[in-house]
Amino acid sequence: MTKADLVERVTAQISRTAGPMISKKDCARVVDSFLDAIKEALQEQKNIEVRGFGTFKIRHRKTRMARNPRTGSPVEVSARPVPVFKPSKELRAMVANISIEELDHESEYEETDA
C-alpha cells in the first residue's frame, strides 16, 4: 500500500462515517502531518505509542565489525540509533487471524519452551 492508497482509504472511510466533509487534499495533509509528527519525535529520540497499533522506538545499535562484500575486508560499523516498530498484541492477533487470548496462550507456550 502506498501513501496515496492510504489517503484514498482514509478519505473513503471518513466519507462513509461523516459524509463528504473532507477533501482528498485535506486528508493527504492530515496523513502527511501524522507521518511528519512521527518522524520528528523519532528524530528527537522519543518513543511513539499508538494504542491498538504499536510502538515506534529508537534502538541504539552497538559498534560492530562487518565485511565489505566486494573485498571481504573487515569494516567497523559505528554505533548509531535506528528506528524500530513493535506491533501491539491486537495488531499481531489481527494479522495472524486469531484472537488475543490465543496469542497470549502462544506467548506463554513460547516462554516455557525457551
Secondary structure by P-SEA (a helix, b strand, c coil): ccaaaaaaaaaaaaaacccccccaaaaaaaaaaaaaaaaaaaaabbbbbbccbbbbbbbbbcbbbbbccccccbbbbcbbbbbbbbbcaaaaaaaacccaaaaaaaaaaaaaac
